Amino acid sequence: MKRFLYKITDPLGIHARPAGLLVKEASSFECSVKIIRGEKEVDAKKIFGVMGLAVKYDEDIEIVAEGPDEDAAVAKLEEFLKNNL
């Protein structure tokens, strides 16, 4: 299991466009990918779960990947977040 924390820097938080792109990135991996915000945990491969977190600017999220390609998933998703959120 691999994990990392990320602070959202987009003033709009995780809104529709980047949420869709995030789901697309997460779905490209075989491993399970979860996003955790506070006490809530959702499947990063499901758009309604990601949008349901309602992550705002300057909030922390944790990405957790578990499975055969977890290293690649964590690296790619961390890069994605830095470039988009």
N, C-alpha and C positions, 0 to 999 in steps of 0.2 A: 504494500500500500504506500502510495506517494501522496503528499499533500503540500499545499502552500497557501499563504495568506496574501490577499491583495486588497488595497484600499481603492475604491472607485474614485476616479478623478474627473470623470465626465460630469459637467454641471447638471445634466438631465438624469443622471443615474443610469441604470440598465433599462433603457427604453426599447421600443419595438424593433427597430432596425438592428442594433447591435445584439439584441437578445436572439434574433433569428440567426444571425451570423455565428453567434456563440454556440447555439444548438447544432448548427451545421458542422462546425469544427469538432464539437464533442462527439457527434454521431459518426464521424469518420474513424473513430477508434473502436476496437473490439472490447476493451476494458469498460467497466462501469465508471461513470463520472458523476459525482455528486457536487452540488453547491450548497454550502452551509452558511446561513446568516442567522446569528443568534441561536435560537432553539430550533429553527426551521431547517430542514434538509430536503432538497429536491433532486430529481434526476435531471442532469444538465442536458439530456438528450430530448427533453420534452418542453416545448415552448410555453405551455400553460404553467408548468411548474416554475420555470425561470421567471416569467412575468409575474407570477403570484408572489414571489419573494418581495417585490416592490423595493428593490435596492436603490437607495438614494445616494447622492453625492457625499463623499467623504465617509461612507460606511465601509466596514470590512466584511469581506466574504472569504470563505475557505473553499478551495477546490480539492477534492479527494478523488484519486483515480486508483482503481484496483483491478488488476488483471494482467494479461500477457504483455500488453503494450503500454503499461502505465507510465514508464519513463518518458516515452515519446509523447504521450498525451499531456502530461504535466508540462513538459518543455514547450510544446506547441500552444497550449492554452494560456500559459503565463505570457508568452510572446504576444498572443492575440489580445489579451487584456491590456497589456502595456500599450499596444498600438491603437486600441479602439475604445477603451473605457478607463 
